[in-house]
Amino acid sequence: MTLHLMEEVDNYVEKNSIGAYIFLSQNEEVYYVGRSDEDLNGRIKKSAKEGRGYKYFYFKYESSPMRAYHLECKWYHKYEPPDNEIHPRVPNGTIWRCPVSGCEWGK
């Protein structure tokens, strides 16, 4: 992760917030989607360090972990990002289902 991206995360993303995020390549293709149920700022930076040198990111705050999970699922199915090896996981202790019609993790 470049220093520039870290600065951008700190400039725009609140710590201790809930939400989902997308990483994009230089040509703005979606490569990864993720979420945080408690610290969106920290999670974006951690994922960026583990990734392939993403150029841009986009994020959206959500009002609850369940809403963040649902948004992550929607983005996962919409963009089919190559760096996501598996479907977004359901948080431990929950019985949430993917909101995307036809998904095996759905209702």
C-alpha positions in Angstrom: 0.0 0.0 0.0 1.3 3.4 -0.9 1.7 6.1 1.7 -0.7 8.2 -0.4 -3.5 5.6 -0.1 -2.9 5.4 3.7 -3.1 9.2 4.0 -6.3 9.2 1.9 -7.9 6.6 4.2 -7.0 8.6 7.3 -8.3 11.8 5.6 -11.6 10.4 4.6 -12.6 7.4 6.6 -13.6 7.7 10.3 -12.1 5.3 12.8 -14.5 3.1 14.7 -17.1 3.2 12.0 -19.2 0.5 10.2 -19.2 0.1 6.5 -18.1 -1.6 3.3 -15.4 -0.8 0.8 -14.1 -1.5 -2.7 -10.5 -1.5 -4.0 -10.0 -0.5 -7.6 -7.0 -0.8 -10.0 -5.4 1.9 -12.0 -8.0 1.6 -14.7 -10.8 1.6 -12.1 -11.7 -2.1 -12.3 -13.0 -3.5 -9.0 -10.5 -6.0 -7.6 -11.7 -6.5 -4.0 -14.7 -5.8 -1.8 -14.8 -6.0 2.0 -16.4 -4.6 5.1 -15.8 -3.7 8.7 -18.3 -4.2 11.5 -16.4 -1.8 13.9 -13.3 0.0 12.4 -13.7 0.7 8.7 -10.5 2.9 8.6 -8.3 0.1 10.1 -9.9 -2.6 8.0 -9.3 -0.8 4.7 -5.7 -0.2 5.6 -5.2 -3.8 6.6 -6.8 -5.1 3.4 -4.7 -2.7 1.3 -1.5 -4.0 2.8 -2.5 -7.6 2.0 -3.6 -6.7 -1.6 -2.0 -6.2 -4.9 -1.2 -2.5 -4.8 -4.6 -1.1 -5.3 -4.8 2.5 -6.7 -8.1 3.7 -5.5 -10.8 2.9 -2.9 -14.4 3.7 -2.4 -16.4 3.2 0.8 -19.9 3.7 2.3 -20.8 3.9 5.9 -23.6 1.8 7.2 -25.7 2.0 10.3 -25.3 -1.6 11.4 -23.0 -4.6 10.8 -25.9 -6.4 9.1 -26.4 -3.5 6.6 -22.6 -3.5 6.0 -22.7 -7.3 5.3 -25.6 -6.9 2.9 -23.8 -4.2 1.0 -20.6 -6.2 0.8 -22.7 -9.1 -0.6 -24.4 -6.9 -3.2 -21.0 -5.5 -4.4 -19.4 -9.0 -4.4 -22.1 -10.3 -6.8 -22.3 -7.1 -8.9 -18.5 -6.8 -9.5 -17.2 -10.4 -9.1 -13.9 -9.1 -7.8 -10.9 -11.4 -8.6 -9.2 -10.9 -5.3 -12.1 -12.1 -3.3 -11.6 -15.9 -3.1 -14.8 -16.7 -1.3 -18.2 -15.2 -0.7 -18.4 -12.6 2.2 -18.5 -14.4 5.5 -21.4 -14.1 7.9 -20.1 -12.8 11.3 -19.8 -15.3 14.1 -23.0 -15.7 16.1 -25.3 -14.5 13.4 -27.7 -16.2 11.0 -27.8 -13.5 8.3 -28.2 -14.5 4.7 -27.0 -13.0 1.5 -29.7 -10.7 0.1 -28.8 -11.4 -3.6 -31.4 -13.5 -5.3 -30.1 -16.9 -6.4 -27.1 -16.9 -4.1 -26.4 -20.2 -2.3 -25.8 -18.2 0.8 -29.2 -16.5 0.5 -32.6 -17.1 1.9 
